[in-house]
Amino acid sequence: MKRIINVRPRVLFYAAVLTASAICLAGCSTGGESCLSSLFPTQASLVKGGGEYTDTAVIPDHSKAFPAGSDEALCMEILKEYSPESYYVLAWTWTLPNGKRMTSDILRIHRGSGQSGLANVLKAIPTIVHESYHYLSRNLQYRILRGKAAAYNYMAFCLKPMQPSFVWVTASYNTKELDAIAPQAMKSAFRYNAYIIDYNMVQVEGVYGMLNEMNAYYLDCRLAVDLIRCYLEKLPVTPGNMVLAVQPYYSAYFALPEFRLFMVYYLYHAKTRYPTIYSGVMTNWPFKKTNQELVARFTGVIAEFETEMTRFKPILEQKGITIVYSRDLMLFNSGSSGTGAGTMKSKWDIVSKELENPQYSEILAELGKIEPAPALTAPAATVPARQPVAR
């Protein structure tokens, strides 16, 4: 009998952890981290409104931060060996007050369900990296831009190891407005209800929250591709383990066209109803540059996944495992039994086709128009609070 595991959109079960960490950040100067004072310089030279920041400091070996043999230590050892981008996301997060708690709490939840050791860590790592990035994205700027009044309104994006990008968050409107006018293709997106209807960062931060989520799902895909080799080297090569290896990828990859469509439609609506909001986004050079690079990197890792599966196919065949593709399924068969993961390719096709609608061409062209970088300046000493848009 073939068992199909359907992928589901990630739901932020760890809001309580994020809230507790944010509270600790406000009231804790060190968080018990010995490397806090030396990891980042006091100030960073950034493009006005945002830009890239290159950290030339050496991040300590965080695999020694927990007792040898612990799930936390194993987590960092795996990431350091197989997924450098993910390793640095956690390394940055662990330098923030209470940053280690994200890793420990998620691993504890998995242990509570009877899982431990390598299998537990590999199942938990995608959630750890995804949620750690969200915490990092709204807190790293306080470490790098400490002493700057403007720091509160930056959002960090992680596209390159050791080189975060900071984007200034301009005014936005509530995404729930889109529900009354969104096309059916957009409503069919797997994450529509979770990120357009439900109350969360995407809803209140507009395109900036959408780009933040796209970054998190890009990291999911990057990690999944990196860890396929780990599954093949560290665990028995079985259909079940191969599903566990590819499922995080298929849970995340179609977030690329989904969030691109969400952003384009958000801006399409803003252009006529909220021209000031539209102008604020379209003149935000760091946002447009980060969006362009994220789309390119996300597209690249999707192509890399296909290449890796082709490369590993002979290894699986030597173990008696064949891969069978259908429109929305990827099956790993061994003899008369097998198991598989849902690929959601039908959803991908619907959303991607909507993106080709001519009415969005002007928005996409404007998003891709990157002006020359302005001169590097320090962020303003004081910035007025961002006011909510009148409805």
N, C-alpha and C positions, 0 to 999 in steps of 0.2 A: 504493500500500500504506500502510496506517495503522500508525504505530509508537506503541506504548503504553509510557509510562514509568511503572513502578510506584514508588510512594513507599515508603520504608523508614524504620523508627524510627532516630533518631540514636543512634549508638554512640559512646561517649567514646573516640575514637582518641587524644585528646591528654592522656591521663593523665600521661604522662611530662613534658609541658610544665607541667601543673599542679603536679606534684611538685617540679620544678626551681624553679618560681616560689615555691612555699611555702617551700622551703629558703632561697631568696634573701631572702624576706621576713624570715625569722628572723635572717639574718646581715648584712643590708644596710640602712643607715640612710637612704640617699637614693635608691639605685637610679638615680642619674644624672638625676633629675627636679628641675628648678629650682623647680617650683611646689609641692613637697611641704610646705614649711614654712608656706606662706601659704594653701593651699587650705582646710584645715579648722581650726577652733578646737581648743584643747587638750582641752576637755571638752564634752560635750553633755548637756543636760537631757532625760532620757528618763523615760517611764513606768517604774515599777519592773517589771522583767521585759521591758521593750521599749517600743516606741512609735515615732512618726514623728519624724524629725529633718529640719529644713529648713535646707539649706545656702544661705546668703545670699551666699557668696563668688562671685566671677566665675571660672568655669573658663577657663583660657587657651585660645587658639586652637590646638588640637592639630593642625590641618591644616598648621601650619608646623613640626611636630616632626620631619618627615622631608623629604628633598630634594624640591623641586618636581618633579612628574612621576613620582614613585615611586608604586607601587601603594598603599603605606601612606597617603601624602598624599591620593591619590585616594579611598581608602576613607573617610577622615574628611570630605572635601569632599562626597561623595555623601550621607553620613549627616547632615551638618549641614544640607544643603539639603532632603532628602526625609524624614528620619526622626529627629526630635529626641530621642525616647526612647532610640533605639539610640545616638545620638551621645553622650548623657550616660553611658550604660553604658560605652562605650569610653573616654570622657574620664576618668571615675572610675578605671577600670582602669589607665589609663596613668599615673595619679599614684602608683600603688602600685609598690613595688620590682619591677623586672623585668616590669612590666605590659605594656609594649609588645611584649614577646617573643611573647605570644599571637597578636597580629595578624601580626607578621612571619613567624612559623613556619608559620601556616596558609596565608598567601599564598605562602610558599616552596614548600610542598607542591603547591599548584596550579600554580606556575610549573614545577615539576619534571615535571609531566605535560604540559608543552608549552603551557600557557595563560598569557596575559599581558594587560596592559592592562585596559580597562573590562570586557570579558566575564569575565575572570578574577576581577576584584574583585567583580563582582555575584554570581558563583557562590560565592565564598568568604565574603562578608559574613554570610550566615546562620549559618555555623559559627563565625565570629569572634565575633559577638554572643552566641550561645548559650554558648560555652565561656568567654568573658570574663566573662559574668554569673556562672557557677559559681565562678570564681576570686574575683570581686569579693564574692560573697555570703558567703564565709568569711574575707575579709580586710579589707573596708572598715571593719569595727568596730574593728580595731586602730588604724586611722588616726584615727577619730573619738573612740574611747574610750581613747586611749593613756594609759597610766598607771593604768588601772583593771584590777584583777585579774579582774573579771567578764567582760572583753571576749571572752575565748576562747570563751565558750559562747553568744554571740549569732549569729544568722544574719540577713543583710541581704536585703531584698526590694525590688525596683525596679519600682514601679507608676506613679510620677509622675516626670517630669524634675526633678532637683535636690531630690527629697524621698524618700529611702530610708526604709523601715520596718525596725526592728530587732525581732526576736523571740527571746526566751529559749528555748533548747532544753531541754525537760524530759526525764525518763527515757523510754526506749523499749524495745521488744523487737524481735527479729529478724523481718523480714517473711517469711522463708522458712517460718516456722511456718504461714503461711496456706495454703501449697500443698496440705497434706493435707485441708483443709476448704473451700477456696474453691469457690464455685459455678462451673459450667461457663461461664456467661456471662462471669464475671470472667476465667477462664483463656483465653477467646477474645479478650480485649483484645490489641491489636497489641503493646503494650509489656509484657505480663505477664512473659514470660521475662526480658526485659532488666532490669526494675526490681523484680520480686518474687523471682525465683529467683537471678539473678546477684548476685555480691557487689559492692555499690557503696554510695554514700551513702544512697540511698533505703532500702536493706535495713537499714542500721545506725542511721539517724536517724529511722526511722518516718515519722509524718505530717509531720514537719518536712522531711525529705528529699523526700517526695512533693510538698509545697507548693513547695519549691525548684525541682523539675523542672517543675511546672506553670507557675511564673513564667518559667522559661527558654523553654518552648514558647509561652507567651503572647507573649513578646518576639519569638519567631520569627514568629508570626502578625501582630503589629503591624508588624514590619519588612516582611514580605511584602506586606501591603496598602499600606504607604507606597511601596514600590519599584515597584509596577505602573506608576505614572506615569513613573518613571525609565526603565523598559524602553521605554515608548512614546515618550519624548522623546529618549532617548540612543542607542537601537539600532534597526535596521530592524524594522519591524512584520511579523513572519513567524510562521507557526504554531509553529515551533521555539522562537523567542524568547518567545512567549507561554506555552509550556509551562514554560520556564525561570522565567518570572515567577510562575506560580501554583503550581508544584510545591512550593516551600518552605512555602506556606500549607497545602496538602493533606497535607504531611508532618507538620504540627504541630497542626492545629485539633482533631482528635479526641482529643488529649491531655486536653482539658477533661473530658469524661465519664469517660475512663479513670482519671485521677488522683483525681477526685472519688469514683469507686467504690472505688478502692484505699484511700483515706482512710477512707471510711465503713465498709468491711468491716474494716479494721484496728482501728478504734475499737469496732465491734460485737464483735469478738473480745476486745478489751482489757477491755470493760465487765464481762465475766463472769470472765475468767481473770486479768487484771491490773488490778484496780480502782484501784490507786494511780497507775498509768500513765494510765488513763482520766481520773481526776480531775485529774492534772497538766495534761493537754491541755485539758480542758473549763473549767478555771479560769484558763487562760492567755489573758487578754483580748487582748493584741496579736496572738497567733496567730489567734484567731477573727475579729478585725477584718480582718487581712490576708487571710485566706482568703475572707471575704465580699466584700471589695473586688476581689480577684483574679478570683473567679468572675464578678462583674459586669462587669469590664473585658474579660475573655476573651469572655464572651457578646456584649458590645458590638462587639468587633473582628470577630467572626464575622459579625454582621449587617452590619457596614460592608463586609466583603469582598463580600457579595452585592450591596450597593448600588453599589459601585465597578464590579463587572463589568457591571451593567446600564447604568451611566453610560458605560462605555468601549465598549459593544457597537457603537454607530454608527460609532465610529472604526475598529474592526476591519472592519466591513462595507464601509466606504469603501475599505479595502485588499483587499477580496475575500475576507475571512476570516469564516467563520460558526462559531458556537459550538453544539455539539450535546452535550446532557447525556444520560447514561444513569445507571443506578443507582449504578455505581461508577466511572464514567469521565466526564471532561470532554474533549471533542474539539475541536480547532481545525482546521477543514477549509478548504482552498484548492483549488478545482477538484476534480480527481480524487484528490488526495493530502491527507494530514493527519497529525496526531500528537496525542497526548493524555496526560493525567496521571490516575493512579488517585486516586479521591476517598475511598475507604474508607467510604462512607456506610452500607454494610451493617454494618460493625463499629460505627459510631456508634450505629445503631439498636439493636443487641443490648445494648451496654453501657448506653445510656440507659434502655432498658426495665428492665434489672436494677436501676438506681437507683430506679425507681418501686416496687420491692418494699416492701410495708407494713412488713416487719421492720426496715427502715432509717429509717422515718419519725421515730422518737424521736431517733435519732442526728442526723439532719439538722436537726431542730428545735432540739436542744441546741447544735449548731454555729452555728446562726443567732441564738442568744440572746446578744446583746452587752450586757454590763452597762455602766453609766456608767463613763467613764474614771476610774481612780484618780488621786490627786493626783500631779503631777510631782515626782519625786525623782531624785537621782543614783543610779546603780547601786551596790550594796554594795561596800565596799572589798575584801572577801574573800569568796569563794564556794567551798564545798567541792566537790571534784571529783565529777562525776556518776558514780555507780556503776553497773556493768552489772547488769541484772536477772537474778536467779537463774532458771535454767531447770529 
